[in-house]
Amino acid sequence: MNHNDNKNEQLPQTFIRQCSCGYYHLHYRYIMLTIPMHTLFGIMDECYTWEKMRSHESGMHCRNPFRLVVGVASLAILPEDFEEFNEAVQQAAYKALNIMQLIQQTGSQQ
C-alpha cells in the first residue's frame, strides 16, 4: 500500500517489501518479519480462507483477530486492520508472481 492510498492520511499499518537479500520484509504495526516467497504465498492462502469465512460468518470473524503463525512468531491482525493487511499481502504476491509480465507475454503470443 502506498502512503497516498491511505484514506485517513495516517501511515499504513502494513506493508511488504522485497529485499535485495531475496526475502520479503513484512511490516505490521511494530513488527517486522523476514519471510521467503513461499511463506508469502502461504499467508496469501490463509488470508483468502479468512476472507471467505468472514463473508459467511461475519459476526465472529469481524470481531476476532486474524491469527497467523509464521515460524516461531505469532501475529494477531486486528479486525480493523485486516483489509489493509490482506491488500498488502495480495499486492506483494502479485508482484512476486510477475503477473504483469505473464499478461504481456500471453498478449504478445496471440
SULHUTA-V881725 format. One record per pair of residues at least 6 apart in sequence whose ideal C-beta (glycine too) atoms are under 6 Angstrom apart, sorted by the first residue. I is the first residue (numbers start at 1). J is the second residue. D is the distance in whole Angstrom. If there is no record, write none. Layout:
BEGIN
{{I,J,D} {I,J,D}}
END
This chain:
BEGIN
{{1,12,5} {1,15,6} {1,87,6} {1,88,5} {6,12,6} {13,29,5} {13,81,5} {13,84,6} {14,28,5} {14,84,5} {14,85,5} {14,88,4} {15,27,5} {15,88,6} {16,24,6} {16,26,5} {16,88,5} {16,92,4} {17,25,5} {18,24,5} {19,25,6} {23,34,5} {23,36,6} {24,35,5} {24,40,5} {25,32,6} {25,34,6} {26,33,5} {26,35,6} {33,70,6} {33,73,6} {37,96,5} {40,92,6} {40,93,6} {43,89,5} {44,89,5} {44,93,5} {47,86,5} {47,89,5} {50,66,5} {53,61,5} {54,61,4} {62,79,6} {65,76,4} {65,77,6} {65,78,5} {66,77,4} {66,82,5} {67,76,5} {68,75,5} {77,85,5}}
END
